[in-house]
Amino acid sequence: MRDTPNAADLLRSVTAFLRHAAIPKLSGREAFDARVAANVLDIVERELRLAPDANAAEHERLRALLGADGTLEALNRQLCEAIAAGIVDLETPGLAAHLWTVTLNKLAIDQPAYSSYRAALQTMEQ
């Protein structure tokens, strides 16, 4: 059985190598591409770490909102269809909170340094 390093640890190691060893020796387009690659690895690491719990919670909220079961993808499609048809709107109990939570969870993975995301987290903590 192999416990460490796990995928997230390996990604962090490669990202650190890129940022601290490789990128300082590069210039121009190569330096830019290496920074982009390091940012992509950061996103993948956060997705591995955060997405499973976020997706499970989203699945449960969708089941409660829609009173239905199915895959996360199917329930999201059903929610979109219900919103488009006017069956569900922001007056529907739990919908606004669900959409806000999904947005914050996606930002935690994609753009955790985004200033509006940080401000929203601070507001929630108060």
N, C-alpha and C positions, 0 to 999 in steps of 0.2 A: 504494500500500500504506500502510495506516495502522497505526502501531505504538503510539503513545501519544496520548492517554491510553487505556488499556484499560478494560474494564468494572470491574475491581477498583479502579483509580485513580478512576474516576468515582464509584463508590459511596463510597469514602473521602472524596472531596471533598464530596459531598452530606451525608454523616454529620457531617463537621466543621462544615459550615455550620449544620446543625440544632443541634448541641451548643454551638457557640461564638457564633453570631449570633442564631438564631431562638429557641431555648428560653429563654435568659436574659430575653427580652422577653415571654415568655408566662407565664400563671399558670393555676392550676386545671386543669380537664379538658384544655384545649388543650396545656398544658405536659406533662401526663402522656402524652397521645396522641403528641406530638412525640418524647418520650423512647422510647416504644414503637416508633415508626417508625425512629428512629436505631438501636435495638437490632436491629430486623428487617434493616436495611441492613447492619449488622455481620455478621449471620449469613449473609446472601446473599454478601457479599464473601468470608467465610471458606470458604463452600461452593464458590464459583468457584475459589478458590485451592487448597483442600485435597482436595476430593472426588474429582477425577479420579484422582489417584495412589492415594488410599485405596480407591476402588472397584476399580481395576485389581488392587491387591494382594489385596483381599478375593476377587475373582473367581478369582485363581490359587489362593488357599488353599482355596476351596470346591471347585475342580476336583480338587485333590490329596486333600482329605478324602473326597470322594464318589466319586472315580474316574469322574467324568462330566463332560460338557460341556454348556453351555447359557448362557443369559443370566444375569446376576447375579441377577435377580429369580427366575428359574426354579430356579437352584441354591439360593437361600435358601429357597424354598418346599420344595424337596426335602429340605434339611437339617431344616427344621421337621417335616416329615412323618416323617423317619427318627428324630428325637428323640422325637416323640409315639408312634411305634410301638415304641420301645425298641431300635431297631437301632443307634443311635448314642447314647452317653452320655458323661459326663465322663471315663470311662476310655479312651475312644477317643483314640488318639494325635493330638495337634494340636488337638483340639476346644476345650479350655479356653483355650489360647493364642489361638486364632482368635476366640473369643467376647470375650476380654479386649481384644484388639487392635481389634475392631469397636467395642466400647464406648468405648475411649479415642479412636478416630478420630471417633466421633459427638460426643463431648464436646468435642473440639478445635474442632468447627464450632459446636455449639449453646451450650456453656457453658464456654469456656476458663478462666474465672475461678473456676469451681466448686472449692471447697477440697479436696474428695476427689480430684478430677482432678489438681490441682497436686501433692498429696501422692503420688499414684501415679506421676507423672512423676519426682518427686524420688527415689522409691524405685528406679525403673528406672535412673536415672542413677548410682546408687551402686554 
